[in-house]
Every structure is written in C-alpha cells, then in structure tokens.
C-alpha cells in the first residue's frame, strides 16, 4: 500500500493531536486529583476535584478547536503540486 503525501500529513497531525490531548488530560488529572476514600478494600481510585473538571472541559474544548483548525488547514492545502 502506497501512502501519498496528503494522507501522511493527515496521519501525522491526527497522531500529534491525540498525543497532545492525552498528555494534557494526564497533566490535569495529576494536578487536580484528590485521593480516593479507601473505606472498603483500599482500592478506591482518586477522583477529580471540581476545579479539575472545569479544566478538563477546557482541554476537551481546546482539542476540538485544534482539530477543527487542522481540518480547515488541510482542506485549504494544495497537495496536488508535488
């Protein structure tokens, strides 16, 4: 299977955006996590604080905005001239 230039650029932008989103979600969860309440067997997961929830909504919104801008740039790009 031969991959043309346009598909390679789309794949690279998509992969970079997903990695950026996962990294941002990790940073938010690491900074805004409250320890879980281990009342039972001690395996309670930490929960996100209310401020962290707002930041996570901002991260998701930023991801959607970045993907929309990337789609607009790719739509306007001319890959036929090689």
Secondary structure, DSSP 8 states (H G I E B T S, - for coil): ----HHHHHHHHHHHHHHHHHHHHHHHHHHHSEE----SSSS----EE-HHHHHHHHHHHHHHHHHHHHHHHHHHH---S--
